[in-house]
Amino acid sequence: MDNRINTASRQVVLDTETTGLNPQEGHRIIEIGCVELMNRRLTGKRFHVYINPDRLCDEGAIEVHGLTNEFLQDKPRFKDIFEDFIAFIRGAELIIHNAPFDIGFIDHELSLLNDEAGTIAGYSSVFDTLAYARKKHPGQRNSLDALCKRYGIDNSHRDLHGALLDAEILADVFLLMTGGQFTLLDEGSSQSEDTEAHAVIKLLSLDRPALTVIRCNEMELAEHQQRLEFIEKTSGNCIWNKKSQD
């Protein structure tokens, strides 16, 4: 799993719910939820499905996700949704909280299909937000709920775990936790991007009347400073705040 931040690609934030904790004990996936990011922006595209696991859920698991055995009886099986699922995630970087858990279950489901299904590594790379959070916030709680509180994300509607809801919340956490200052022109910029940037530079060099500067009032300045302090607290690297202190 690669925990280097990818800033310009297709990413899929993924979560699962399961019948229990260990696929090696026969536990299965019962829900998959995914949301798509393109260049670190939510696209609105989602993949969400409930799955019949052909076995009973542990009582403890039902208390966590609320998905009953009766509810799952008429749902499709993993083999029925496999192709659509792979089509959605193929080639993307998967963003997962505690990735070994979800990947372990997905790989187990793939192994039950046939030898040619392979493993998730054959379809996508993986970024583990839990591993990243532990490096960024050592010695602190880094559950999804704890990260929501740390980054000011409202998850009050999360009474029970749900794969799609948790994927949507994790997308917000991921974007805030990995947010930072990036150059407008990365080394991998395309020729069209370079040309556009050059055009902007030429435009700025033209003679034109001076721009009108509208000064902020004291209340606006105080709100601005509070926002900078929040960014500094959550990311640890607010360049605007450092500039104002120079």
C-alpha positions in Angstrom: 0.0 0.0 0.0 1.3 3.4 -1.1 0.7 6.2 1.4 2.2 9.0 -0.7 -0.5 11.6 -1.5 -1.7 11.5 -5.1 -2.9 15.0 -6.1 -4.0 14.6 -9.7 -5.7 11.3 -10.5 -8.9 9.3 -10.2 -9.5 8.0 -6.7 -12.3 5.9 -5.2 -13.1 6.2 -1.5 -14.3 2.8 -0.4 -15.9 1.1 2.7 -17.5 -2.3 3.4 -19.7 -3.8 6.0 -19.3 -7.5 6.8 -21.0 -10.4 8.7 -18.1 -10.5 11.2 -14.5 -9.7 11.7 -12.5 -12.4 10.0 -12.9 -13.7 6.4 -10.8 -16.8 7.3 -13.6 -17.8 9.6 -16.0 -17.7 6.7 -17.3 -14.2 7.2 -18.4 -12.3 4.1 -19.1 -8.8 2.7 -22.7 -7.6 2.9 -22.3 -4.0 1.7 -19.9 -2.0 -0.5 -20.0 1.8 -0.8 -17.8 3.9 -3.0 -17.5 7.6 -4.0 -15.3 8.9 -6.8 -12.8 11.7 -6.6 -11.2 13.2 -9.7 -8.3 15.5 -9.1 -9.3 15.7 -5.4 -12.9 16.8 -6.2 -16.0 14.7 -5.6 -17.6 13.9 -9.0 -21.0 12.7 -7.7 -20.4 9.2 -9.1 -21.1 6.4 -6.6 -21.2 2.6 -6.4 -23.4 1.1 -3.7 -24.7 -2.4 -3.2 -26.0 -4.7 -0.5 -24.9 -8.4 -0.8 -26.4 -11.7 0.2 -23.6 -13.4 2.1 -25.2 -16.9 2.1 -24.6 -17.0 5.9 -25.8 -15.4 9.1 -24.4 -12.2 10.4 -22.9 -12.2 13.9 -25.1 -10.4 16.4 -22.3 -8.0 17.3 -21.9 -7.1 13.6 -25.6 -6.4 13.3 -25.4 -4.0 16.3 -22.7 -2.1 14.4 -24.3 -1.8 10.9 -28.0 -2.7 11.5 -28.2 -4.9 8.5 -30.3 -7.9 9.4 -30.3 -11.4 7.9 -33.9 -10.9 6.7 -32.9 -7.7 4.9 -30.1 -9.4 3.0 -32.0 -12.5 1.9 -33.1 -11.1 -1.5 -30.0 -9.1 -2.3 -27.5 -10.1 -5.1 -24.5 -12.2 -4.4 -20.9 -11.0 -4.8 -20.5 -12.9 -8.0 -23.5 -11.0 -9.4 -22.0 -7.5 -8.7 -18.4 -8.4 -9.3 -18.1 -7.0 -12.8 -19.8 -3.7 -12.1 -17.7 -3.3 -8.9 -14.4 -3.9 -10.7 -15.4 -1.6 -13.6 -15.9 1.2 -11.0 -12.6 0.8 -9.2 -10.3 -0.4 -12.0 -7.3 1.8 -12.4 -8.2 4.1 -9.5 -6.4 4.6 -6.2 -8.6 3.2 -3.4 -8.9 5.4 -0.3 -9.7 3.1 2.6 -9.6 3.6 6.4 -7.9 0.5 7.9 -7.3 -0.9 4.4 -6.0 -4.3 5.4 -9.5 -5.1 6.8 -11.5 -4.2 3.7 -8.9 -5.5 1.2 -8.7 -8.8 3.2 -12.4 -9.3 2.7 -12.5 -8.2 -0.9 -9.5 -10.5 -1.8 -11.4 -13.3 0.0 -14.5 -12.7 -2.1 -12.4 -12.7 -5.2 -10.8 -16.0 -4.2 -14.2 -17.6 -4.0 -15.0 -16.7 -7.6 -12.3 -18.4 -9.6 -8.5 -18.5 -9.9 -8.5 -15.8 -12.6 -10.2 -13.1 -10.4 -6.9 -12.5 -8.7 -6.6 -9.9 -5.9 -7.4 -6.2 -5.6 -3.8 -5.4 -6.3 -4.4 -6.4 -9.9 -7.0 -3.7 -10.3 -6.2 -0.8 -8.1 -3.6 0.8 -5.8 -4.5 1.5 -2.1 -4.0 4.5 0.2 -4.7 3.6 3.9 -6.0 6.7 5.7 -5.6 5.0 9.1 -1.9 4.4 8.5 -1.5 8.0 7.3 -3.4 9.4 10.3 -1.2 7.5 12.7 1.9 9.0 11.2 0.4 12.5 11.1 -1.2 12.3 14.6 1.0 9.9 16.6 -0.3 8.8 20.0 -3.8 10.1 19.3 -7.1 8.3 18.5 -7.5 8.0 14.8 -10.8 6.3 14.3 -13.1 7.8 11.7 -15.2 9.4 14.4 -12.1 10.8 16.1 -10.8 12.3 12.8 -14.2 13.8 12.1 -14.0 15.6 15.5 -10.4 16.7 14.8 -11.2 18.1 11.4 -14.5 19.6 12.3 -16.6 17.3 10.1 -20.3 16.8 11.2 -21.0 13.1 11.5 -24.0 13.4 13.9 -26.1 11.6 11.3 -23.9 8.5 11.7 -25.9 6.5 14.3 -24.9 3.2 12.6 -22.1 2.2 10.3 -23.0 2.2 6.6 -20.6 1.6 3.8 -21.8 4.4 1.5 -22.2 6.9 4.4 -18.8 6.1 5.8 -17.2 6.4 2.3 -18.7 9.9 2.0 -17.5 10.9 5.4 -14.0 9.4 4.8 -13.8 11.4 1.5 -14.2 14.6 3.6 -11.6 13.4 6.1 -9.2 12.4 3.4 -9.3 15.7 1.6 -8.9 17.8 4.8 -6.2 15.5 6.3 -4.1 15.4 3.2 -4.8 19.0 2.2 -1.8 21.3 1.6 -0.2 23.9 -0.6 0.6 22.6 -4.1 2.3 24.5 -6.9 0.2 25.5 -9.8 2.6 23.9 -12.2 3.8 20.5 -11.2 6.6 18.7 -13.0 4.0 16.5 -14.6 2.1 19.4 -16.1 0.9 18.8 -19.7 1.9 21.1 -22.6 -1.6 22.6 -22.7 -1.3 23.5 -19.0 2.1 25.1 -19.6 0.7 27.1 -22.5 -2.3 28.3 -20.5 0.0 29.4 -17.7 2.2 31.3 -20.2 -0.9 33.0 -21.5 -1.9 34.1 -18.0 1.6 35.5 -17.4 1.4 37.5 -20.7 -2.0 38.8 -19.8 -0.8 40.1 -16.4 2.0 41.9 -18.1 -0.3 44.1 -20.3 -0.8 47.7 -19.4 -4.1 48.2 -17.6 -5.6 50.5 -15.0 -4.7 49.8 -11.4 -7.1 47.4 -9.6 -9.3 48.8 -6.9 -8.3 47.4 -3.5 -11.2 46.8 -1.1 -9.9 46.7 2.5 -11.5 44.3 5.0 -13.1 45.6 8.2 -12.0 44.5 11.7 -14.7 41.8 12.0 -13.7 40.3 8.6 -10.1 40.4 9.6 -10.8 38.6 12.9 -12.8 35.9 11.1 -10.0 35.5 8.5 -7.4 35.0 11.4 -9.7 32.4 13.0 -9.8 30.5 9.8 -6.0 30.6 9.4 -5.6 29.3 13.0 -8.0 26.4 12.2 -6.0 25.5 9.1 -2.8 25.7 11.1 -4.3 23.4 13.8 -5.7 20.8 11.4 -2.9 20.7 8.8 0.1 22.0 10.7 1.2 24.0 7.7 -0.7 27.2 6.9 1.6 29.2 4.7 -0.6 32.3 4.9 -0.4 32.4 8.7 3.4 32.1 8.5 3.5 34.9 6.0 1.6 37.2 8.3 4.0 36.5 11.2 7.1 37.4 9.1 
